């Protein structure tokens, strides 16, 4: 990830600012918000909303109160209140949109738990912050070695330093509960700072680390997705996808979030289709649904005992037969309804595709005929010359 001002290096890190998503131009930041109210002035007598949204490493965001009435804009580096000390982040949103976001996330502006913004970050604050961030990769590798030596079934995925380098937060994933009391002691002795262990899910881990999905684009969870809704296998069944865990699972090992994107459209289309477990009763026999095609709007049925012969019906025709079966009215066979579809398709054949009428080798045929004609002419000339000589 990189913006136009810093480009991308060999390892995928931004080449210029080397901040990996927190550059000052706000061009390569994850979850960047466009302030569409920035050019609009407030009505007379209305005070500006004195809360700001501050983003930290890997898209972590919090709301802070601007008690000092600082003139802040998107992209400013600020020092915020933390426990203990202070943290350093970047302003991601200001003004009335912060009010909208706080209402959306059910944050009370009057809550005493909301921390405040101290000041705009000085050069000393930024230097300490950058030095702490440069240490994170080495500390992550060392912490993994210590966890392996202690035989702990956990995976340390990321390390985040507080802005004043007084505390380090270790994000880890684990299937079971982990007793890391001895681990914290060794971390504090090794790194000489306060230690906080925070367990995250597999999807949160993928969002923090990032990557490229099977679609060829960056992971949705690391670029724009903010809420992780549960994904079930029924979403794949409704979309008629093969239940192959290798294809349906993402890099986090869970079902892909994109399975939910088109699910509502499929459910809306399936409302006109009858249920697949409902059998059609006719005089010829009982028919069972074998396959449905949502895009073409067709169903295929087969009589019991004649599983190789499929009959194509539309959802309207299948619903008509089901309605007659409920009224105990006699239905001859499925072939009657299938003939109606064939007649409708025959009526629509009046429109022809001018491109598809001729084959691609249509220009080669006359050449072959010419060669045959030339051979026949040569034979005729040879026969006439022989007769003359005779």
N, C-alpha and C positions, 0 to 999 in steps of 0.2 A: 504494500500500500504506500503510495507516495503521491504528492501533489506535483504540479508543474514546476514549482520552484526548487524542488530538491531531488527529483528523479529517483530511480530505484537502482540499488547496487546489485551485486552478484547474488547475495544471500537473501534478497527480498527486502532488506532494510532500506529506508530512505538514505540516499547517498549524502545529502547536504546537511540537514539538521540532525539526522540520526536519532530522532525521537520516536519513531515507529507509531505514528498516529496522534501525536500531540504537538505538531509544529505550530508556529506562531501565525502563519497565514491561514490556518483553519481550512486548508484544502484537502488534506489527507486524513482528517479525523473521522473516526467511526461515529455513527449516530449523530452526525451534524444536523442541526435544525436551521431551517431558513426562517428568519424573522420577517414575516410579511407585513408586520405592523410598524416596522422601523421608520418608514417615511411619513407616518401619520402622527399628527400632533394631538395631544389630549385636549378635551374641551376646557373652557375656562373654569377655574375653581377646583379642578380635579388634580389631586396630588399623584405623582407617579408611584407605582407599586414598588416598595423598597425591599423586594426579595429578588435574588438572582439564583440561577442554576449553575452549578460548578461541576465540571467533569474532571475525573481523575484518570488513572491508568486503566486501559482496556474498557472504556465506556462506563465506568462506575460514576454515577451522578448523585448529587445531593443538593438540597435547597438550603440557602443561607440568607440570613437577614442582613441587609445593608444598613446597619445602625449609624454608621459614620456619614451616610449620604454621599458616598464616593461616586464620581462620574465614571461608571463602568460600561464597557461595551463588549461585544462578543470577541473573544480572543485574548482578553486581558488576563495576565497571570496574577493571581491574588493569593494572599496568605489567609487561611481560614482557621477558625477555632477547631481544636481537636482535643482529645483526652488521652494522654497529656500532650502538652506542647501545641504546635500548630502544624497544619498541613498546607501544601502548595498545590493548586489546581488551576484550571483554565475556565474562564466564564464561557458557558455555552449558550445561555439564553438570559435576556433581560426584558423588563417591561411587562406589559399585560399578558404576554404569552406565558410568563411564569405563573401568573394567577390561574390561567387555564390548565397548565400542567399540574399544579398543586391540587386543583379541584378534581382533575382526572385521576390522580393517584391518591386522593383522599387524604391529603396533608392539610392539617389545620394551621393557618398562619399565626394564630394566637397561641400555639402550643409552646410551652417553655423548653421542650426538647430540641427545638430548632436552633442550631448554632449560628454564629454571626461571622461576618467578614471583618478581619482585622484591618487590612491595608492592602494596597497594591504591592506586589512582591518587589523587594529591592534586589539589587544585583547580588548581594550576599545570599539572600534567600534562594535565588535561582541557582547560584553556584553550588550551594549545599545540596539542593534538590537534584541537580545534574550529577554530582558526584555519587549520591546515593543510588540513583538509577543506573549508573555505570557499574555498580557493584552487584546488582541484582542477578545477573546471569551467572557470575562465578559462585555466588552464594547458593543459587538454586542447584548447581551441579554438586557442590560440597554437601548440601543438605540431603540430597538423594543418596550420596555415598554413606552418610551417617545412618539414614533410615534403613538402608540395606544391611549395614553392619549390625543393627539392632534387631533384624529379622521382623520388621513391622510390615504388615500387609497393607500398604498404602502407597499412593503415588503422588508426589509433590509436583504439581503442574505449574505453579507460578509463585513468584515472590514479589511483594510490593512494599517499598519503603515509604514511611511517612515523610512529608516534605522536609521536616527538620532532622531527619535521619535518627530519630529517637526510638522508633518502633518499626519492626518488620513483620508483615503479615504473610504467612505461608498458606497458600491455598492448596488443598489436597483432596483427592478422591479415594474412597475406600468402600468396599462392599459391606464390611462389618464394623463394629465399634472398635476403635484403636485406643490402646492405653499409651499415650505419648508423654507421660510425665518425665521419664528419663530422657526422652528426645528433646523436650523443652530445656532441660538442664544443660544438655550438651550444646544445644543451639546458642543458649545465652552465654556459655563459656567460650564457644568458638567465635561467635560474631560480635559479642560485647554490646548487645542492645536488647531492648524489650522484645519479647516474642509473643505473637498471637497466631494461633492455629485456627483456620476457618475451613470447614468442610463444605464442598460444593458438589453439585451433581455433574453427571457426565455431559449434559448439554451446556451447562455453564462453563465447563472446562473447554469444550470445543469453541465456545464463543470467545473465551479469553485468548486461546491459542491461535484461532483462525485457520484458514486453509482454503483449498479449492475443492468444490463439490464435483459430483459426476456430471453435472450440467456444464462444467467448464467455467463457472463463475465463482466468486468468493462466497463463503458460507453466509446464508441469510442471518444466522444468529450472531455473526461477528460484524455485520455491516448495518443492518436496519431493523432486524427483529428484536423487539424489546420484551415480549411476553411469550413464554413457552407453554403453549396449550398441549394437552395430552393428545397423543396420536394412537389410535387403536387399529387393529388389523381389519376391523369392519370397514374402515375408510378405503382400504385396498380392495375389499370384496365388492363394495358398491361400484368402484371404478373398473371392475373386472380385470384386476392386475393379478399376475401369478404371485402366490405367496412364497416368494423366494427371499429369505432373509438377507442374502448377499446383495440383492438389488434394492430392497426396500430400506435397508439400514444405512444410516449416514455415518460420518466419521466418528460420531460419539457412540456408536453401537446401538443407538435407539432408532425407532422408525423415523423416516425423514419428515421434517415439518411441512414440506411442500405437498404431502399427501392431503393436507387439509385445505389447500388453496382452491381446488376445483370441486371439492366434495359437495358444496351447496348446489352447484350447477347440475351435478349428476343426480342428486336427490330430487331436484325439481323436475328433471326429465323423467325419472323413474315413477313419478306420480301417475302418469298416464299408462304405465305398463301394469299388467296383472301380476300377482305374485307367482313366482316360479314353481311353488309347491302345489298350486291348484291344478287339478287334472281336468281335461276336457272330455266330457262323455258324449259319444256319438253312437249311432246305430252300428257303425262299422267296428267300433271298439273304443277303448279309453286311451287318450293321448296324453303324453307327459312332456313337459317343456325340457328341451335339450340345450338351448342356447338363446341368448338375446343379444341384439346389437343396438345399442342406444343411439349411435350416430345415424344409422340407416332407419331406425324405428321399425325393426322387424323382430319376430320371434320364430323359432323353429321347434316344431312338435313332432313326436314320433309315437306311433301306436305301440302299445305293449305287445311284445313278441316280434315286432318289426322295427327293431332299433336302427337298422341301416337306412331306412327310408324316412327322410325328414321332410316335413311339410312347412312351408313358409307362410306366416300370417302376420298381419299388422296388429298393433295393440287394440285398435277399435274392433277388429274382427274377433280377437280372442275374448275381449270383454263382452261382446254380443253373445258368444257361445256360452260364456259363464253365466250371463244373465238368463239365458234360456234354460240352462241346466237347473238354476235355482227355481224357476217356474215349472220345472219338469216338462218342458216342451221338447219335442223330438228334433234332433239335429242329424241330418243325413251322414255327412262325412266331412273331413277337412278338405278334401279335394275340391268341393264346391266353392269354398272360399278362396282356395289357392288359384282356381281358374279366374276369379275376378281380378286378382292381382296381375295375372298374366295378360288379361285383356286390357287393363289400364296401362301396363307397360307397353303393349303393342300400340295403343293409341298415341303414346308419347314418342314413338319412333319416327314421327314425321320430321323432327328436327335432327339433322345429321351434322356430324363434325366434319368440316371441310378438310381439316388437317389430317384426321385419322382415316379418311376414306382410302387413300393410296398408301402403299407400303414404301419404305425407304429405298427399296431396290427397284422402284418402278422405272427408273431411267436405264437400268442395266438390261432389261428384257429386250428392248428393240435392238440393242447391239448383238445379243446372242442370236436373234432371228436373222439379222443381216449376215452374220457369219454362216449360218446354215444356208441361206439363200445363195451366198457367194460360192459355197461348196457345190451346191446343186448345179449352178451355172457352169462351173468348171467341169463337172462330170458331163454335162450336156455337150459342152464344146469338145471335150475329148471323144465322146461317142460320135459326134458329127464328123470330126476329122478322121476318125478311123473308117467311117463309112465311105468318105470321099476317097481315101487312099485305096480302099478295097475296089 
